Amino acid sequence: MVDYVINWGRGVDSTAYLVAMLDDPAAHGVDLERTCVITMATGDEWPDSDADAEHYILPLLKNRGVRLVQLARGGQPASAGIDVLDDSRSPERLIRRGRWSLWDEMEATGTVPQQGGVRKCSIRSKADVGDRWVKLPTGGRPFRQMIGFNADEIGRSERDRRENKNPLRTGVYPLIEWGWGRQKCEDFLLDRLGVRWKKSYCTFCCFPVSMGAMAAHLDRMRAFPDIAGRVLRLEYTAMRLNPNARLFGRHSLHSKFDPARSEDGPVLEAFAQELTSCPWAVYHLRRLLPPSTNDPAAPGEWLRSVRRLRTGQPADLARTVERVGGRIGARLEYEEQFGSVRAWKRERGQALPVTEEFLVSAPAFVADKEKDVFAKKWARYTDAEPTLQLTIKS
C-alpha cells in the first residue's frame, strides 16, 4: 500500500528533494516501502535533462529499491485514459513518451502553447495524469503527496492547497519547510552529484521568457540545432495559420536567432531543412470571435475552422493561393524566405463580432478541425456568405 507519493518532475527542485531524502529516508520520516515516485513522460523533454536523470537519479532509486512509476497521457481526450509506461523498483531507463504527447496536439492543431493564465499544458500532460493514477495505489486511503515547490514559491503551495479536490490527499512541500530556494537546490545538487542540474521543460515551452531563462534556453537550442529547427517549424506553421501565434507573445522564437551570428547558423540551417523537406498544403482558415451570450458588449470564445484543401510542392501551392486570391479579390501577403502565400478574403476588425478568412500555404501537419457550432455561428455573423471552395488533390 502506498501512503506517500513523490512527484518527480526531473527538474532542479523535485530532484534536490529526492536526492536529499534518499540520503537518509528515516531522518525525513519516509518509509520507502510505502512510497512511490511518479514521473510523467511529456514526450518532449530535453535530451540532456533525461540523460542526467538516468545517469544520476535512477541508480539511487534502484539501490534503495524505490518504486518508480512512469506515466503518460493516453490520448488527447480525457476518455483515452492514462498509460503506465513502466512500474519498477529497479528502473533502468526513462521512457521518453507514450502514445500521445503535447507536441502531437500542437502540431495537429497548428498552434503553440499559450503564455497567459494557467499553464494548461502542464496540467494536462502532468498534473491530470498523476491525479488520475494515484487513486489506484493509495486504495481509497489518505495519502501525502510531495510537490517540489521551493521556498521562493510559497504562493504556488498555497494555491495547491486551495485547489486540492481530493479530500484524501495532503500536499506536502518539504523544500519550503527547509527554506530551500532555487539557488540552494542547485548548489545542493552540484555539491552532492557534481553536476549543475538543468531546468526541466518541453523543448517548445513558451515560459523561458517569463522564467528569466531566455539566454540559457537559446544556448540549449544551439546545443541541439535539430530540435531547435523542429520547434521553429512548429512556430512557423502556427504563425502562417495565425499571424499572432508567436511562441513568446510579442516575440517569436525565430526572431531570437541572427543569421549573422555563426553560433546561430546551425539552428537556422536545421529550420530551413525542416521546411524544405516536409510536405506542404493549402489551408482554408476561418476565425470568429462572437459576442458573449451573457453580455453582447463583451467578447465570447474564439472559434476556428481549419480545412486542408490541397497538398503538393510549396511553389505550386503558392501559385494556387495567388490564383484563387486574385479571382476573389483577396489581398495577397507573401512570406519571402520560404514562399508561403496568404490570401485574405476577410480581415479582422476591432468591433464584435470579429471575423477573418483566408487561404494560406504552409507545412501539411495540421488536421481539419471545426466545432459543430461553428457553421451556424459563422453563417449568423457573416450573413452566410459563400466560403472558398477548392478541390482536394493529393
VEXDREN-2710 file (C-alpha; in Angstrom, 1 decimal):
% VEXDREN-2710
k/r/px/py/pz
1/MET/0.0/0.0/0.0
2/VAL/1.3/3.5/-0.9
3/ASP/0.7/6.4/1.5
4/TYR/3.4/8.7/0.3
5/VAL/3.6/9.9/-3.4
6/ILE/6.5/11.9/-4.6
7/ASN/6.0/14.0/-7.8
8/TRP/9.4/14.0/-9.6
9/GLY/9.3/16.5/-12.5
10/ARG/13.0/15.8/-13.1
11/GLY/13.8/19.4/-12.6
12/VAL/16.1/21.1/-10.0
13/ASP/13.6/21.4/-7.1
14/SER/12.0/18.0/-7.1
15/THR/15.3/16.3/-7.8
16/ALA/17.0/18.1/-4.9
17/TYR/14.3/16.9/-2.5
18/LEU/14.5/13.3/-3.9
19/VAL/18.3/13.1/-3.5
20/ALA/18.3/14.6/0.0
21/MET/15.5/12.3/1.1
22/LEU/17.2/9.2/-0.3
23/ASP/20.4/10.0/1.5
24/ASP/18.5/9.4/4.8
25/PRO/14.9/8.4/4.4
26/ALA/14.3/7.8/8.1
27/ALA/15.5/11.3/9.0
28/HIS/12.8/12.7/6.8
29/GLY/10.1/10.3/8.1
30/VAL/9.8/8.4/4.9
31/ASP/9.1/4.6/4.7
32/LEU/10.4/3.7/1.2
33/GLU/8.3/0.5/1.2
34/ARG/5.2/2.6/1.3
35/THR/6.5/5.3/-1.0
36/CYS/6.0/5.7/-4.8
37/VAL/7.8/8.2/-7.0
38/ILE/5.9/9.2/-10.1
39/THR/7.2/11.0/-13.2
40/MET/5.3/11.9/-16.3
41/ALA/6.7/11.5/-19.9
42/THR/5.7/14.5/-21.9
43/GLY/7.4/13.3/-25.0
44/ASP/9.5/16.4/-25.5
45/GLU/11.9/16.8/-22.6
46/TRP/15.4/18.0/-23.4
47/PRO/17.8/15.0/-24.1
48/ASP/20.3/16.4/-21.6
49/SER/17.8/16.5/-18.8
50/ASP/16.7/12.9/-19.4
51/ALA/20.4/11.8/-19.7
52/ASP/21.3/13.4/-16.3
53/ALA/18.2/11.9/-14.7
54/GLU/19.0/8.4/-16.0
55/HIS/22.7/8.7/-15.0
56/TYR/22.4/10.2/-11.6
57/ILE/18.9/9.5/-10.2
58/LEU/17.8/6.1/-11.5
59/PRO/20.8/4.4/-9.8
60/LEU/19.8/6.0/-6.4
61/LEU/16.2/4.8/-6.8
62/LYS/17.4/1.3/-7.9
63/ASN/19.9/1.0/-5.0
64/ARG/17.2/1.9/-2.5
65/GLY/14.6/-0.3/-4.2
66/VAL/12.2/2.7/-4.5
67/ARG/9.2/2.2/-6.7
68/LEU/9.3/4.5/-9.8
69/VAL/6.2/4.7/-11.9
70/GLN/6.4/6.4/-15.3
71/LEU/3.1/7.7/-16.7
72/ALA/1.8/9.4/-19.8
73/ARG/-1.5/10.6/-21.1
74/GLY/-3.2/8.0/-23.3
75/GLY/-4.5/10.4/-25.9
76/GLN/-5.9/13.9/-26.4
77/PRO/-9.4/13.3/-25.0
78/ALA/-9.7/12.6/-21.3
79/SER/-11.5/9.4/-22.3
80/ALA/-8.3/8.0/-23.6
81/GLY/-7.1/7.5/-20.1
82/ILE/-3.5/7.2/-19.0
83/ASP/-0.7/4.8/-19.8
84/VAL/1.7/3.2/-17.3
85/LEU/4.9/3.1/-19.2
86/ASP/6.9/1.4/-16.5
87/ASP/6.4/0.4/-12.9
88/SER/9.6/-0.9/-11.3
89/ARG/11.8/-0.9/-8.1
90/SER/14.9/-1.3/-10.3
91/PRO/14.4/1.2/-13.2
92/GLU/16.9/1.0/-16.0
93/ARG/15.8/3.9/-18.2
94/LEU/13.4/6.7/-18.6
95/ILE/10.7/6.3/-21.3
96/ARG/10.5/9.5/-23.3
97/ARG/6.9/9.4/-24.4
98/GLY/3.7/7.4/-24.5
99/ARG/1.1/7.1/-27.3
100/TRP/0.3/10.8/-27.1
101/SER/2.3/14.0/-26.4
102/LEU/1.5/17.6/-26.3
103/TRP/3.6/18.1/-29.4
104/ASP/1.2/15.9/-31.3
105/GLU/-1.6/18.1/-30.3
106/MET/0.2/21.4/-31.1
107/GLU/1.2/20.1/-34.5
108/ALA/-2.2/18.8/-35.4
109/THR/-3.9/22.0/-34.4
110/GLY/-1.3/24.3/-35.8
111/THR/-0.8/26.1/-32.5
112/VAL/1.8/26.8/-29.9
113/PRO/1.4/26.8/-26.1
114/GLN/-0.2/29.9/-24.7
115/GLN/1.6/32.1/-22.1
116/GLY/-1.4/33.7/-20.4
117/GLY/-3.3/32.3/-17.4
118/VAL/-3.0/28.8/-16.0
119/ARG/-0.3/26.5/-17.5
120/LYS/-2.9/24.2/-19.1
121/CYS/-0.3/22.2/-21.0
122/SER/1.4/21.2/-17.7
123/ILE/-1.9/20.4/-16.1
124/ARG/-3.0/18.2/-19.0
125/SER/0.4/16.4/-19.5
126/LYS/1.4/16.1/-15.9
127/ALA/-1.0/17.0/-13.1
128/ASP/-4.1/15.4/-14.5
129/VAL/-2.1/12.2/-15.3
130/GLY/-0.7/11.9/-11.8
131/ASP/-4.0/12.7/-10.1
132/ARG/-5.8/10.0/-12.0
133/TRP/-3.2/7.4/-11.3
134/VAL/-2.6/7.9/-7.5
135/LYS/-6.2/6.8/-6.8
136/LEU/-5.1/3.2/-7.6
137/PRO/-2.1/2.6/-5.3
138/THR/-3.5/4.6/-2.4
139/GLY/-6.6/2.4/-2.5
140/GLY/-9.0/5.0/-1.2
141/ARG/-6.9/5.7/1.9
142/PRO/-5.5/9.1/3.0
143/PHE/-2.1/9.9/1.5
144/ARG/0.6/12.6/1.4
145/GLN/1.9/13.9/-1.9
146/MET/5.2/15.7/-2.2
147/ILE/5.2/18.7/-4.6
148/GLY/8.6/20.2/-5.3
149/PHE/7.8/23.9/-4.8
150/ASN/10.8/25.6/-3.4
151/ALA/11.0/28.3/-0.8
152/ASP/10.6/31.0/-3.4
153/GLU/7.2/29.6/-4.5
154/ILE/5.1/29.8/-1.3
155/GLY/2.2/31.3/-3.4
156/ARG/2.1/28.1/-5.6
157/SER/1.9/25.9/-2.5
158/GLU/-1.0/28.0/-1.1
159/ARG/-2.8/27.7/-4.4
160/ASP/-2.2/24.0/-4.5
161/ARG/-3.9/23.7/-1.1
162/ARG/-6.8/25.8/-2.1
163/GLU/-7.4/23.9/-5.4
164/ASN/-7.0/20.4/-4.0
165/LYS/-10.1/18.5/-4.9
166/ASN/-9.2/15.2/-3.3
167/PRO/-10.1/15.1/0.4
168/LEU/-7.8/12.1/0.9
169/ARG/-4.8/14.0/-0.3
170/THR/-2.5/16.2/1.8
171/GLY/0.0/18.2/-0.1
172/VAL/3.5/18.4/1.5
173/TYR/6.2/21.0/0.5
174/PRO/9.4/20.0/2.2
175/LEU/11.6/22.4/0.3
176/ILE/9.5/25.3/1.7
177/GLU/9.7/23.8/5.2
178/TRP/13.5/23.6/4.8
179/GLY/13.8/27.1/3.5
180/TRP/15.5/25.8/0.3
181/GLY/15.1/28.3/-2.6
182/ARG/16.1/27.6/-6.1
183/GLN/19.7/28.6/-5.6
184/LYS/20.0/26.3/-2.6
185/CYS/18.6/23.4/-4.6
186/GLU/21.1/24.0/-7.4
187/ASP/24.0/24.3/-5.0
188/PHE/23.0/21.1/-3.2
189/LEU/22.9/19.1/-6.4
190/LEU/26.1/20.5/-7.6
191/ASP/27.8/19.6/-4.3
192/ARG/26.1/16.2/-4.0
193/LEU/26.3/15.0/-7.6
194/GLY/29.0/17.2/-9.1
195/VAL/26.7/18.4/-11.9
196/ARG/24.9/21.7/-12.4
197/TRP/21.3/20.5/-12.8
198/LYS/19.4/21.8/-15.8
199/LYS/15.9/23.1/-16.0
200/SER/13.3/20.6/-17.0
201/TYR/10.7/21.7/-19.5
202/CYS/9.5/20.8/-23.0
203/THR/11.6/21.9/-26.0
204/PHE/8.8/24.1/-27.3
205/CYS/7.9/25.7/-23.9
206/CYS/6.7/29.3/-24.1
207/PHE/7.7/30.1/-20.5
208/PRO/11.6/30.6/-20.6
209/VAL/10.9/34.3/-21.3
210/SER/8.8/34.7/-18.1
211/MET/11.2/32.5/-16.1
212/GLY/14.1/34.8/-16.9
213/ALA/15.9/32.0/-18.6
214/MET/15.8/33.0/-22.3
215/ALA/19.6/33.2/-22.7
216/ALA/20.0/29.7/-21.3
217/HIS/17.1/28.5/-23.4
218/LEU/18.7/29.8/-26.6
219/ASP/22.0/28.2/-25.7
220/ARG/20.2/24.9/-25.3
221/MET/18.6/25.4/-28.7
222/ARG/22.1/26.0/-30.2
223/ALA/23.4/22.8/-28.5
224/PHE/20.6/20.8/-30.2
225/PRO/20.0/22.5/-33.5
226/ASP/17.9/19.7/-34.9
227/ILE/15.4/20.1/-32.1
228/ALA/15.5/23.9/-32.5
229/GLY/14.7/23.5/-36.2
230/ARG/11.7/21.4/-35.4
231/VAL/10.4/23.8/-32.9
232/LEU/10.9/26.7/-35.3
233/ARG/8.9/24.7/-37.8
234/LEU/6.1/24.4/-35.3
235/GLU/6.1/28.1/-34.7
236/TYR/6.3/28.9/-38.4
237/THR/3.2/26.8/-39.1
238/ALA/1.3/28.3/-36.3
239/MET/2.1/31.8/-37.4
240/ARG/1.0/31.0/-41.0
241/LEU/-2.4/29.9/-39.7
242/ASN/-2.5/32.8/-37.2
243/PRO/-0.1/35.8/-37.5
244/ASN/-0.3/36.4/-33.8
245/ALA/0.8/32.9/-32.8
246/ARG/4.3/33.8/-31.8
247/LEU/5.8/31.5/-29.2
248/PHE/6.7/34.2/-26.8
249/GLY/3.8/36.6/-27.2
250/ARG/5.2/39.7/-28.6
251/HIS/8.3/38.0/-29.9
252/SER/8.8/34.9/-32.0
253/LEU/11.5/32.3/-31.3
254/HIS/12.7/32.8/-34.9
255/SER/13.5/36.5/-34.1
256/LYS/15.9/35.4/-31.4
257/PHE/18.3/33.9/-33.9
258/ASP/20.6/36.1/-36.1
259/PRO/21.8/34.8/-39.4
260/ALA/24.9/37.0/-39.0
261/ARG/26.0/35.1/-35.9
262/SER/28.0/31.9/-36.6
263/GLU/26.6/30.1/-33.5
264/ASP/23.0/30.6/-34.8
265/GLY/23.8/29.2/-38.3
266/PRO/23.2/25.5/-37.5
267/VAL/19.8/26.3/-35.9
268/LEU/18.6/28.3/-38.9
269/GLU/20.0/25.7/-41.3
270/ALA/18.1/23.0/-39.4
271/PHE/15.0/25.1/-39.6
272/ALA/15.4/25.6/-43.4
273/GLN/15.9/21.9/-43.8
274/GLU/12.7/21.2/-41.9
275/LEU/10.6/23.4/-44.2
276/THR/12.2/22.4/-47.4
277/SER/11.9/18.6/-46.7
278/CYS/8.4/18.4/-45.2
279/PRO/5.1/18.2/-47.1
280/TRP/3.0/21.3/-47.6
281/ALA/-0.6/22.1/-48.1
282/VAL/-3.1/24.9/-48.7
283/TYR/-5.5/25.6/-45.8
284/HIS/-8.7/27.5/-45.6
285/LEU/-8.9/29.3/-42.3
286/ARG/-11.9/31.0/-40.8
287/ARG/-11.8/32.5/-37.3
288/LEU/-14.7/34.1/-35.4
289/LEU/-14.9/35.9/-32.1
290/PRO/-18.7/36.4/-31.4
291/PRO/-20.2/38.5/-28.6
292/SER/-20.7/36.8/-25.3
293/THR/-24.1/35.2/-24.8
294/ASN/-24.4/36.9/-21.4
295/ASP/-23.2/40.3/-22.5
296/PRO/-23.4/41.4/-26.1
297/ALA/-20.8/44.1/-25.5
298/ALA/-18.2/41.6/-24.2
299/PRO/-16.3/39.1/-26.3
300/GLY/-17.2/35.4/-26.2
301/GLU/-15.0/32.5/-27.1
302/TRP/-12.8/32.3/-30.2
303/LEU/-14.0/29.7/-32.7
304/ARG/-11.9/28.4/-35.6
305/SER/-12.4/26.3/-38.7
306/VAL/-9.4/24.7/-40.5
307/ARG/-9.7/22.8/-43.7
308/ARG/-6.8/21.4/-45.7
309/LEU/-7.7/21.8/-49.3
310/ARG/-4.7/20.6/-51.3
311/THR/-1.3/19.1/-50.8
312/GLY/1.8/19.5/-53.0
313/GLN/5.0/21.3/-53.6
314/PRO/5.4/24.7/-51.9
315/ALA/5.9/26.7/-55.1
316/ASP/2.8/25.1/-56.8
317/LEU/0.7/25.7/-53.7
318/ALA/1.8/29.3/-53.5
319/ARG/0.7/29.8/-57.1
320/THR/-2.7/28.2/-56.3
321/VAL/-3.2/30.7/-53.5
322/GLU/-2.2/33.6/-55.7
323/ARG/-4.6/32.4/-58.5
324/VAL/-7.6/31.9/-56.2
325/GLY/-6.8/35.0/-54.2
326/GLY/-6.7/37.1/-57.4
327/ARG/-10.1/35.6/-58.5
328/ILE/-11.8/36.6/-55.3
329/GLY/-10.1/40.0/-55.0
330/ALA/-8.2/39.0/-51.9
331/ARG/-5.2/40.9/-50.5
332/LEU/-2.1/38.8/-51.0
333/GLU/0.6/38.6/-48.4
334/TYR/4.0/37.0/-49.0
335/GLU/6.5/35.3/-46.7
336/GLU/9.6/35.7/-48.7
337/GLN/12.1/33.2/-47.3
338/PHE/10.1/30.0/-47.8
339/GLY/7.5/31.2/-50.3
340/SER/4.3/30.9/-48.3
341/VAL/1.4/33.0/-49.5
342/ARG/-1.7/34.2/-47.6
343/ALA/-4.8/35.4/-49.5
344/TRP/-7.1/37.5/-47.2
345/LYS/-10.7/37.3/-48.1
346/ARG/-11.8/38.8/-44.8
347/GLU/-9.6/40.7/-42.4
348/ARG/-10.4/41.2/-38.8
349/GLY/-11.6/44.5/-37.5
350/GLN/-11.9/45.9/-34.0
351/ALA/-15.7/45.6/-33.3
352/LEU/-17.6/42.5/-32.4
353/PRO/-18.1/40.1/-34.0
354/VAL/-14.5/39.7/-35.1
355/THR/-14.2/37.6/-38.3
356/GLU/-11.4/36.7/-40.6
357/GLU/-11.0/34.3/-43.5
358/PHE/-8.0/33.5/-45.7
359/LEU/-6.2/30.8/-47.7
360/VAL/-2.6/30.1/-46.9
361/SER/0.2/27.7/-47.9
362/ALA/2.0/26.1/-45.0
363/PRO/3.6/22.7/-43.8
364/ALA/1.0/19.9/-44.1
365/PHE/0.8/18.8/-40.5
366/VAL/-2.4/20.5/-39.4
367/ALA/-5.6/18.4/-39.3
368/ASP/-9.1/19.6/-40.2
369/LYS/-10.9/20.9/-37.2
370/GLU/-14.2/22.6/-36.7
371/LYS/-16.6/22.6/-33.8
372/ASP/-20.2/21.6/-34.5
373/VAL/-21.4/25.1/-33.6
374/PHE/-19.0/26.9/-35.9
375/ALA/-21.0/26.7/-39.2
376/LYS/-24.2/28.0/-37.6
377/LYS/-22.4/30.9/-35.8
378/TRP/-20.3/31.8/-38.9
379/ALA/-23.5/32.0/-41.0
380/ARG/-25.1/34.1/-38.4
381/TYR/-22.4/36.7/-38.2
382/THR/-21.3/36.8/-41.8
383/ASP/-24.7/36.7/-43.5
384/ALA/-24.0/33.2/-44.8
385/GLU/-21.6/34.5/-47.5
386/PRO/-20.3/31.7/-49.7
387/THR/-17.0/30.3/-48.5
388/LEU/-14.0/29.4/-50.6
389/GLN/-14.0/26.1/-52.4
390/LEU/-11.2/24.1/-53.9
391/THR/-10.9/20.5/-55.0
392/ILE/-8.6/18.5/-52.7
393/LYS/-5.8/16.8/-54.5
394/SER/-3.0/14.7/-53.1
END
